[in-house]
Amino acid sequence: MGNCAVVGINWGDEGKGRMVDLLTEKYDYVVRYQGGGNAGHTVINDKGKFALHLIPSGIFRGSAVNVIGSGVALDPENLFAEIDSLEARGVDVSPARLRISERASVLMPWHRELDALEEKRLADRQYGSTKQGIAPFYSDKYAKKTVLAGEVFYPEALKTHLEELLEWKNLVLTGVYGAAPCTMAELLEWKERYLDRLAPYLCDTGRLLEDAQTQGRPILFEAQLGALRDIEYGIVPYTTSSNTLAAYAPVGSGFPGARIDEVTGVVKAYSTCVGEGPFVSEMFGEEADALRQAGAEYGAKTGRPRRVGAFDAVATRYGVRTQCATNIALTKLDVLGYMEKIPVCVAYSIGGKLTREFPFPSALGSAKPVTEWFEGWKCDISSARSWNALPEAARRYVEYIEQAVGCPITYVSVGPERDSMIIR
């Protein structure tokens, strides 16, 4: 059995967490390789309902070792809040179950403050940040002004490094934004409370995963957000600040030599989007309210109502190509059971010209959806557990999506529970 990456095809929130939770029984290692605590993966299983933000979704499978790779924005405050919450509910998150790359950069206390200050400065031009410090973190990482988690093993050098970073960061806080400076006393207190606590979890994840691959032990790579939020190939500037693509999994895991044998792209049966930016198939008014309520479309991290729309075949086809998906998991098909007619955005109209290709970001603002309508099935399909148990109209809808995006649909979810899945 080979290695697999589970990735988002659209704007994120597609249901990757529940797919990882489902698939991890086949894998020995589950790896988060990018992003931070700015998004949530919702998992429902026999232990209850959970929203994970940093910890891999394989934590609920007792046999899996969970890994936070070097490409993750490692936020110790959010991480230990998540660990404490999970352990209070009987989930084992000991260092035997969770390993963290010593090369992961640490999200510092000032990153969240800078995120909020910049969104405030942008006013009505905001990018829709979750204000979890992700953009300032990655900006500092590529400016080589962050702390590596493994520095906790070198306390004197770390103290000097923190003093240097603090001097520089206070120039930004006070000079650019007019905010209050951080003090060294505050920073050292934060270090002792959160940063030092990382030590038992840290290791060379590259060596760990290389040994696993050499031994033939399969690895599952878990992405955050989706292809349209990728820093390079997404809808710039309305993206996250990391690479959300399967191609980045080896680098972000800490093991650049990792093989990716399979890419499972996760797609909703309709479209959703959190945050700002173009969203061509978006619904509004009562139509949007009905779909949002039916799908419980509220952010796992922020609680913000998600923008909702018709399934966007143009954007999804682009996401499938960008992620190099080998198969698709189509989620939340059951949500559409209330619709008489189901809309699908099959093309865009830009300046009076029809296109089925996803355009350059600057052209998206003027794109209009070209919509076709499909017969609904008008019934509850949440108890279906086989392809033939689905109504004919539901099967036709799935088959159309499969043909439209050019990738086989292997999994169809009809509910949030672990077993609410049809495997074709």
C-alpha positions in Angstrom: 0.0 0.0 0.0 1.4 3.4 -1.0 1.3 6.9 0.5 -1.7 9.2 0.0 -2.4 12.9 0.3 -5.9 14.1 1.3 -6.3 17.6 -0.1 -9.0 20.3 -0.7 -10.0 21.0 -4.3 -11.9 24.3 -3.7 -11.8 27.0 -1.1 -11.4 24.7 1.9 -14.0 23.3 4.3 -14.6 20.5 1.9 -14.6 17.7 4.6 -11.0 16.6 4.6 -11.0 15.9 8.4 -13.7 13.3 8.1 -12.0 11.7 5.1 -8.7 11.4 7.0 -10.5 10.0 10.0 -12.1 7.4 7.7 -8.9 6.5 5.9 -6.5 6.4 8.8 -7.3 2.8 9.7 -5.2 1.9 6.7 -2.2 4.1 7.5 0.5 4.0 10.2 1.4 7.7 10.1 -0.8 10.8 9.5 1.0 14.1 8.7 -0.1 17.7 8.7 2.3 19.5 6.4 1.2 23.1 6.0 -1.0 25.8 7.4 -1.8 26.6 11.0 -4.6 27.0 13.4 -6.6 29.3 11.1 -8.9 26.5 9.8 -10.7 23.6 11.3 -11.3 20.0 10.4 -14.5 18.6 11.9 -14.6 14.9 12.8 -17.5 13.0 14.1 -16.9 9.5 15.4 -17.7 7.2 18.3 -16.0 9.6 20.7 -18.1 12.6 19.7 -17.8 15.7 17.6 -14.4 17.4 17.4 -13.0 20.4 15.6 -9.2 20.0 15.0 -7.1 23.0 14.1 -3.4 21.8 14.4 -3.5 18.2 15.4 -3.8 15.7 12.5 -7.2 14.0 12.2 -5.6 10.6 12.7 -5.4 11.2 16.4 -8.6 9.3 17.0 -7.1 6.1 15.5 -5.1 4.4 18.3 -2.6 2.8 15.9 -1.6 5.9 14.0 1.3 8.1 14.8 0.4 11.7 14.1 3.0 14.2 12.9 3.1 18.0 12.6 5.6 18.7 9.9 8.1 21.5 9.3 5.8 23.4 7.0 3.2 24.0 9.7 2.7 27.3 11.5 3.3 25.9 14.9 1.2 27.8 17.4 2.0 26.5 20.9 -0.9 28.3 22.6 -3.5 26.8 20.3 -1.8 23.5 20.2 -1.8 22.9 23.9 -5.3 24.2 24.3 -6.3 21.6 21.7 -4.3 18.8 23.4 -5.8 19.6 26.8 -9.3 19.7 25.3 -8.8 16.3 23.6 -7.3 14.6 26.6 -10.1 15.9 28.8 -12.4 13.9 26.5 -10.3 10.7 26.7 -8.2 11.1 23.5 -4.5 10.1 23.9 -2.3 12.9 22.7 0.9 11.8 24.4 4.3 12.2 22.7 4.0 8.6 21.7 1.0 9.5 19.5 2.0 13.0 18.4 5.4 14.0 17.0 6.4 17.5 16.0 9.2 18.5 13.6 12.1 20.2 15.4 12.4 22.3 12.3 8.8 23.7 12.5 8.8 27.5 12.9 6.9 28.8 15.9 4.0 31.3 15.7 4.9 33.9 18.2 2.6 36.0 20.4 3.0 39.1 18.2 1.8 37.4 15.0 -1.9 37.4 16.0 -1.6 41.0 17.1 0.0 42.0 13.8 -2.7 40.1 11.8 -5.5 42.0 13.5 -3.7 45.4 13.2 -3.2 44.9 9.5 -6.8 43.9 8.8 -7.9 47.0 10.8 -5.6 49.1 8.6 -7.0 47.6 5.4 -10.6 48.5 6.6 -13.0 47.8 3.7 -10.1 46.3 1.6 -9.6 43.4 4.1 -8.5 40.0 2.8 -10.8 38.1 5.2 -8.1 36.9 7.6 -9.1 34.7 10.5 -6.6 36.8 12.6 -4.7 33.8 13.8 -1.4 35.3 12.8 -0.8 33.1 9.8 0.2 35.8 7.2 2.6 37.6 9.6 4.0 34.2 10.6 4.8 33.1 7.1 6.1 36.6 6.2 8.6 36.4 9.1 9.5 32.8 8.3 10.6 33.8 4.8 12.3 36.8 6.2 14.2 34.3 8.4 12.9 36.0 11.6 11.2 33.1 13.4 12.1 30.6 16.0 12.5 26.9 15.2 10.9 24.6 17.7 14.1 22.7 18.2 15.8 25.8 19.7 14.2 24.9 23.0 17.1 22.5 23.4 19.6 25.4 23.3 18.2 27.8 26.0 21.0 30.3 26.0 21.1 30.7 22.2 17.3 30.9 22.2 17.3 33.7 24.8 19.7 35.7 22.6 17.6 35.0 19.5 14.4 36.1 21.3 16.0 39.4 22.3 17.0 40.1 18.7 13.6 39.3 17.4 11.9 41.4 20.0 13.9 44.4 19.2 13.1 44.1 15.5 9.4 43.3 16.0 8.8 46.2 18.4 10.0 48.6 15.7 7.2 47.2 13.5 4.5 47.3 16.3 5.3 50.8 17.4 6.6 52.4 14.2 4.1 51.0 11.6 1.0 50.5 13.7 1.4 52.7 16.7 0.8 49.7 19.0 2.3 49.0 22.4 5.6 47.1 22.4 6.2 43.6 23.8 8.5 43.2 26.8 11.2 40.6 27.3 9.6 39.6 30.6 6.3 38.9 28.8 8.1 36.9 26.2 10.1 34.8 28.6 6.9 34.0 30.6 5.2 32.9 27.3 8.3 30.8 26.5 8.2 29.0 29.8 4.5 28.5 29.6 4.2 27.2 26.0 7.4 26.9 24.1 9.3 24.8 26.7 6.4 22.4 26.8 7.0 21.4 23.2 10.2 19.5 24.1 8.9 16.0 24.6 7.0 16.1 21.3 9.9 17.2 19.1 11.9 15.0 16.8 13.5 14.8 13.3 10.3 14.0 11.4 12.3 13.5 8.2 14.1 10.6 9.8 10.9 9.3 11.3 9.0 9.3 8.0 12.0 8.0 6.0 12.3 5.0 8.2 8.5 4.4 7.9 8.7 4.5 4.1 11.7 2.2 4.0 9.8 -0.3 6.2 6.8 -0.1 3.9 4.6 1.6 6.5 2.1 3.8 4.7 1.8 7.5 5.3 -1.3 9.7 4.9 -0.6 13.4 4.3 -3.4 15.8 5.5 -3.7 19.3 3.9 -5.4 22.4 5.2 -7.8 24.6 3.1 -8.0 24.0 -0.6 -6.4 24.6 -4.0 -8.1 28.0 -4.5 -6.4 29.2 -1.3 -2.9 28.2 -2.3 -0.4 31.0 -2.0 0.9 30.4 -5.6 -2.0 28.9 -7.5 -5.0 30.3 -5.7 -7.1 33.4 -6.0 -4.4 35.9 -5.0 -4.5 37.9 -2.8 -7.5 36.1 -1.2 -5.4 33.0 -0.3 -3.8 31.6 2.8 0.0 32.1 3.2 1.2 28.5 2.6 1.1 25.9 -0.1 -2.1 23.9 0.2 -1.1 21.5 -2.7 -0.3 17.8 -2.5 2.9 18.5 -4.3 4.2 20.4 -1.1 3.5 17.4 1.2 7.0 15.9 1.1 8.7 19.2 1.8 6.2 20.4 4.5 6.3 17.0 6.2 10.0 17.3 6.9 10.8 14.4 4.5 11.4 15.8 1.0 11.9 12.2 -0.4 8.4 11.1 0.5 6.5 9.5 -2.3 2.9 10.5 -3.1 1.3 7.5 -4.7 -2.3 8.7 -4.5 -4.1 12.0 -4.1 -7.6 12.0 -2.8 -9.2 15.4 -3.6 -12.2 16.3 -1.4 -15.0 18.3 -2.9 -18.4 19.3 -1.6 -21.6 18.6 -3.7 -22.1 22.4 -3.7 -19.7 25.3 -3.2 -18.8 27.1 0.0 -16.3 29.9 0.8 -15.2 31.6 4.0 -13.6 35.0 3.7 -13.4 37.6 1.0 -12.6 37.4 -2.7 -14.4 36.3 -6.0 -16.9 33.5 -5.7 -18.6 33.2 -9.1 -21.3 30.7 -8.3 -22.4 32.4 -5.0 -26.0 32.4 -3.9 -27.7 35.2 -2.1 -30.9 35.9 0.0 -33.3 33.2 0.9 -31.8 30.7 -1.6 -28.4 31.0 0.2 -30.0 30.9 3.7 -31.7 27.7 2.9 -28.5 26.0 1.7 -26.5 27.4 4.5 -29.0 26.0 7.1 -29.3 22.7 5.4 -25.5 22.2 5.3 -24.8 23.8 8.7 -22.3 26.0 6.9 -20.5 27.9 9.7 -16.7 28.0 10.1 -15.2 25.4 12.5 -12.6 27.9 13.7 -14.5 31.3 13.5 -18.2 30.4 13.6 -18.6 32.8 10.7 -21.4 32.0 8.2 -19.9 30.5 5.1 -20.8 31.9 1.7 -22.6 29.3 -0.3 -23.2 28.6 -4.0 -23.9 26.2 -6.7 -21.3 23.5 -7.5 -18.6 25.2 -9.6 -17.4 22.8 -12.3 -14.9 25.4 -13.6 -13.2 26.0 -10.3 -13.3 22.4 -9.3 -11.8 21.2 -12.6 -8.9 23.7 -12.0 -8.5 22.4 -8.4 -8.4 18.8 -9.6 -5.7 19.6 -12.1 -3.7 21.7 -9.6 -3.8 19.1 -6.9 -3.1 16.3 -9.5 -6.0 14.4 -7.9 -6.2 10.7 -8.7 -9.7 10.2 -7.2 -12.3 12.4 -5.5 -14.3 12.2 -2.3 -17.6 14.0 -2.8 -19.0 15.2 0.5 -22.4 16.4 1.8 -24.5 15.0 -1.1 -27.3 14.5 1.4 -27.6 18.2 2.0 -29.1 18.8 -1.5 -32.1 16.5 -0.7 -34.4 19.5 -0.2 -34.0 20.9 -3.7 -36.4 20.5 -6.5 -33.8 21.6 -9.0 -30.1 21.7 -8.3 -27.9 24.4 -10.0 -24.4 23.7 -11.4 -22.1 26.4 -12.6 -20.8 24.8 -15.9 -18.9 27.8 -17.4 -18.1 31.5 -16.8 -19.1 34.5 -18.9 -16.3 37.1 -18.9 -16.9 40.2 -21.1 -19.5 38.4 -23.1 -17.2 35.5 -23.9 -17.9 31.9 -22.6 -15.0 30.0 -20.9 -14.8 26.7 -19.2 -11.2 27.4 -18.1 -10.5 28.9 -14.7 -9.2 32.4 -15.4 -6.3 34.5 -14.1 -7.3 36.0 -10.7 -7.7 39.6 -12.1 -10.5 38.4 -14.5 -12.6 36.7 -11.8 -14.2 39.9 -10.5 -16.1 40.3 -13.8 -17.0 36.6 -14.3 -20.6 35.6 -14.3 -21.9 32.0 -13.8 -23.4 30.0 -16.6 -25.8 27.7 -14.8 -27.5 24.4 -15.8 -30.1 22.8 -13.6 -30.4 19.1 -12.6 -33.4 17.2 -11.2 -33.3 16.9 -7.5 -34.2 13.7 -5.6 -36.3 15.3 -2.9 -35.7 12.7 -0.2 -33.4 11.8 2.7 -30.5 9.7 1.4 -28.5 9.7 4.7 -29.2 6.0 5.3 -27.8 4.9 1.9 -24.6 2.8 2.2 -24.3 1.5 -1.4 -24.3 3.2 -4.8 -27.5 1.4 -5.9 -29.3 2.6 -2.8 -29.1 6.2 -4.0 -32.0 7.6 -6.0 -31.4 7.6 -9.8 -31.3 11.5 -9.8 -28.6 11.5 -7.1 -26.5 9.0 -9.1 -26.9 11.1 -12.3 -25.8 14.2 -10.4 -22.7 12.4 -9.1 -21.9 11.0 -12.6 -22.2 14.5 -14.2 -19.8 16.0 -11.7 -17.4 13.1 -12.3 -17.5 13.7 -16.0 -17.3 17.5 -15.7 -14.2 17.6 -13.5 -12.4 14.7 -15.3 -11.6 12.6 -12.2 -13.2 9.4 -10.8 -15.4 9.9 -7.7 -14.5 7.0 -5.4 -16.2 8.2 -2.1 -19.6 9.8 -1.7 -20.6 11.0 1.8 -24.3 11.1 2.8 -23.8 12.3 6.4 -21.2 13.5 8.8 -20.7 10.2 10.7 -17.7 8.0 10.0 -19.9 5.3 8.4 -22.0 7.6 6.3 -20.0 6.9 3.3 -20.6 5.1 0.0 -17.4 3.6 -1.6 -17.8 3.1 -5.3 
